Amino acid sequence: MAAPVAADIVYESPGGATFAPYGHLNFGITSFDDGQDENSQFTDNAASTSRLGFRLSRSFGEDELTFRFETSLGFASSDDFSQTSDPDDFDWDQTNLRHVDLIYRTAQFGTFYLGQGSMASDGIGQFDASGTGLASSVAIGDIAGGFELRDTAGALTGIEIGDAFATFDGTRAGRIRYDTPEFNGFTLSLAAGENILTDDNDDEFYDIAFSYEGDIGATEFSAGIGYSVRERPGSDDREDTFGSIAVELPSGFNFSFSAGDRNTAGNYVYAKVGYQAEWLDVGSTALSLDYFAGSDAVSDGDDADSFGIAVVQDFDRQNIEAYFGYRDYSYSDTTGAQYQDASSYIIGARWSF
């Protein structure tokens, strides 16, 4: 959804192996207004955290073996802050490792993965054709997700934006994974994994995903559905079912839709309409408007609604994407408590290299 612009830096050895480094920096100002106080911070953007990585590949006939390494840099991100916490500016640890895995792509039998990396359903719930995912997406909690709602008396309630506006998607883990060969745009993926980066956490993951990417005439489609099980020793197992679809029309208009359900934490729907145009010589401009509706996320009978607007301007020669996103939040439950509406904005830029 929020893949960095490719810099296309590739080094090739005399023996035919290739080394491709990549990365990006993605900083901005995140601000949250809880109806009483406003908090603003300079943050890394959790929608696409700053990172470094490389791919080391070697071909064997029509097949290819790749070692991939990728890590977030450990800067305090937009979902770390709250009214009561101010995280360290920099705090790297092993949980920032995103990929340390082997990938074997075959011409006939599909792709095999081994190591820390994306489970089969990672990204399946977040297909988005708008080009504004850095500033506004179905992952509501990426921006200001750690902040709490206030009640009408002005007291913090302990209900965080990331919990009340929860969305579901696959995760990363130490896993084995298999993707079938693509057939007319369709791919089936399966994976089994375990949390290997967090001490004293033996959660196990199993998931399956079915996806499609292709064109129908001049219209581009991306869609997928995933099912994920997280076995948690000492707690109820968690089962997530989620999916998304994105459509991009030749006119520049695009539409995205996502939905999800969790056996222990409610459900949601999300819709976005966007438009991309080449108004400026420096690069394309993307605009979007979205709406989120969720229920039963924190307690039975609660409701969460959110509207968002976003703009992203590409600067192609510099590999920079500048962005702005605004979102408002409203929440209610059946306890009789009244909650103040809240809002947030993020303004920043991502430089890819």
Buried (B, 14 or more C-beta within 10 A) or exposed (E): BBEBBEBEEEEEEEEEEBBBBBBBBBBBEBBBBBBBEEBEBEBBBBBBBBBBBBBBBBEEEEBBBBBBBBBBBBBBBBBBBBBEEEBEEEEEEEBBBBBBBEBBBBEEEBBBBEBBBBBBBBBBBBBBBBBBBBBBBBBBBBBBBBBBBBBEEEEBBEBBBBBBBBBBBBBBBBBEBBBBBBEEBBBBBBBBBBBBBEEEEEBBBBBBBBBBBEEEEEEBBBBBBBBBBBBBEEEEEBBBBBBBBBBBEEEBBBBBBBBBBBEEBBBBBBBBBBBBEEEEEBBBBBBBBBEBBBBBBBEEEBBBBBBBBBBBBBBEEBBBBBBBBBBBBBBEBEEEBEBBBBBBBBBBBBBBB
